[in-house]
C-alpha cells in the first residue's frame, strides 16, 4: 500500500470551477487505511479532508473556507500514480455545496 503520511502536494491542473491552485499546499497524514489532510493557499484560507486509501485509490470528503468567506464542501475519488519518483494524484471531484458541479484536478508531490 502507498503511504501518504507527511507528504505534501500542490496542483498541476484544476477545472475552472475549482478553487485549488498551484498556491494551495496539501499536507497529508495516514494511519493504516485512514487518510486526512489540511490544505491552504491561493483561494483557500484553510481546509481539511478525511477519507480512506485502498491500494492506489483515495476516497474522501473535503471542506474549506475560501477568500470570500464561503464554506465549500465536496467529495473526491483519486487514483495515485508514481511518475519520475514523485506521486501524482489524479482527482475526480464534485461540490456538495454551491452549484454541485463536477471537475478534475491533478496534484503532484512537492
N, C-alpha and C positions, 0 to 999 in steps of 0.2 A: 504494500500500500504506500502511496505517496504521502510524505509528511510535509505539511504546510506550516508547522509550528515555527513562529518567529520570522516568517518570510514576509517581505514587502513587495507590493506590486503597484504599477501605475498603468493608466490606459494608453494603448496604442491607437485605438479607434473606438467610436461610440456612435450610435444612431443619433440623429438630430434631436429627437425628443428626450434624450438622456441628459443627465446633469453632471456626469462624471467626465473628467478631462485628464490630460497628462499631468495637471497640477494636483490631482487627487491621489493621495497615497493611502493604500490599504495595508494594514498590519494584521496578518493572520495569526491565529493560535489554533492548536489542535490537541485534543486529548482523546486517544482512540479514534473512534469514528465521528466524534463531535468536533465541529469547527466553528470558530467565531472570529470576528474581526472588527476593528474600528477603522474608520476612514474619514479623511478631511482634506480640504484644499480645493482650489478652484471655486466652483459654485456651491460646494458643500461645506457648511460650517462644521458639522460633526455628524457622523453616522455610525450605526452598528449593524452587523449582520450575524445571523446564527443559523446553523444547519448541520448537515452531515456529509461525510465523504464515503463513497462506495467505489472501490477500485480507482478509476480515473475520472470520476464524476462527483460534482458537488450539487447539492440541493439546499437552498437557503431562502430565508426571508430577510428583507432589509428595511431599514428606516433611517431617514436623516432629516436634518433641518437645512434648508437652503439659504442663500444670501438674502432672499426676500422674506425670510421668516416662516415660510410654509413648511409644514411637516409632510414628508413624502414617504410612501411605503410601497413595497413590491415583493415579488418573488422571482427567483432565478434558478436556472439549471445550467451547469457549467461542465464542459469537457476540458480536462487537463492534458496538455501535451508538453513534451520536452523538446526544445529546439536549441541547438548550439549551447548546451549546458545551462539553459535558462528554462524555467517553467512558463508556459503560456496558458492563460485561462480564456477559453472561448465560451462566452456567455450568451444565453438567450433569456431575456427577462421581460417582465410585464409589471407595469404600475398597478397597484391595488388602490391607489388614491388618484385624484385628478381625473384625467381623461381615460385612464386604464389602457393606454396604448402599449404596444409591444416594441421591443428593439433588440439589438445585438451589440456586444462590445467585445474587445479583446484586450486583456491585461497582460503585462509582461513583468517578470520578476526583476527587481532592482537591487 
